[in-house]
Amino acid sequence: MNKLKYILKCIRTLDYKNMIKIAKKIAKKEHKLTLFILIDMIYCGFKYGAGYYDYQEFEFYLLSKDERKTYLTRTKNNMIIRKYNNKDDFYLLDDKVLFNEKFKDYIKRDYLKVDNFDDFKNFTEKHKEFIAKPIDGEGGKGVMKYEVDNNVQELYKAIMGLNQNLVEEVIKQHNEINKLYDGSVNTLRLFTFFDGNNAYVLNSVFKIGNGGCTDNFSSGSMYTFVNDRGIVIVPAIDQADNVYEEHPITYKKIIGFKVPLYKDACDMVIEAAKLVPTIKYIGWDVAITNDGPVIIEGNSFPGVFQPKPSLSKEHIGLIPKYKKYMDIDL
């Protein structure tokens, strides 16, 4: 019933013009009739809870019936979140100040909730560059890097005017990751599930900056996937579906890149996941420094990341692995 309600809600708010635009794009690419793609999109929406973005992003048009069943769609992901994450406790992760306080042993950097100029001035005397962000921001919005100049008062007014009430020490990432791209902190998105006794890492995404100062996907970056040994296994893609086997700026190979200290990062988020037992399914953003991994933030509403079928030999989505640890009927 919940699935049906969600689908009906999506139908009411559907951007039909964009849906047709995407269908035409796929039809041209696959040399098929647009009507055929549209009918298949609608079928996949009802059968698998796959919206047209899911249909495009996870290339449902390339998958068989059995393969489609294995892919986690946004509808199914929302069902998992509703079952395992207590909405009343989302604030524990979403409020970045509360998050830093709760997970201070894992963030391993200085931070300050900016309430007054004097505290801010003291912070900038210690940190000549820093990251400023809104306390309740998401998706990398409003996150900026600043360098301290002589006019600290003007800098204070600037961040307060942008509601960037949280300032943090800049993370210096691992030397090996800098070789891949040093314009941003390139992070792991590690998905954990806590069953009440043990926690597990279910999925590992590696986000890489591309010309910008953040590795956020909506800001032009790319992402790829790593295996259980922390080795990149498929090319990276960006929001425009461009495929990268090497970084376009540094020309470093992406496939085969080994994320340093990957096991340490997994062990860390497994420990951290147990601190919020009412939010069992979390997407953690983790940076790797020369001294070890550090948590940047935790997401109470994890997104959906799966390799595109066209980039992988195995057309298997996340659901089989999730079912090993979760009591779900998807």
Buried (B, 14 or more C-beta within 10 A) or exposed (E): EEBEEBBEEBEEEEEEEEBBEBBEBBBEEEEBEBEBBBEBBBBBBEEBBBBBBBBBBBBBBBBEEEBBBBBBBBBBBBBBBEEBBBEEBBEBBBBBBBBBEBBEEBBBBBBBBBEEEEEBBEBBEEBEEBBBBBBBBEEBEBBBEBEBEEEBEEBBEBBBEEBBBBBBBBBEBBEBBBEBBBBBBBBBBBBBBBEEEEBBBBBBBBBBBBEEBBBBBEBBBBBBBBEEEBBBBBBBBBBEEEBBEBBEEBEEEBBEBEBBBBEEBBEBBBBBBEBBEBBBBBBBBBBBBEEEBBBBBBBBBBEBBBBBBEBBEEBBBBBEBBEEBBEEEB
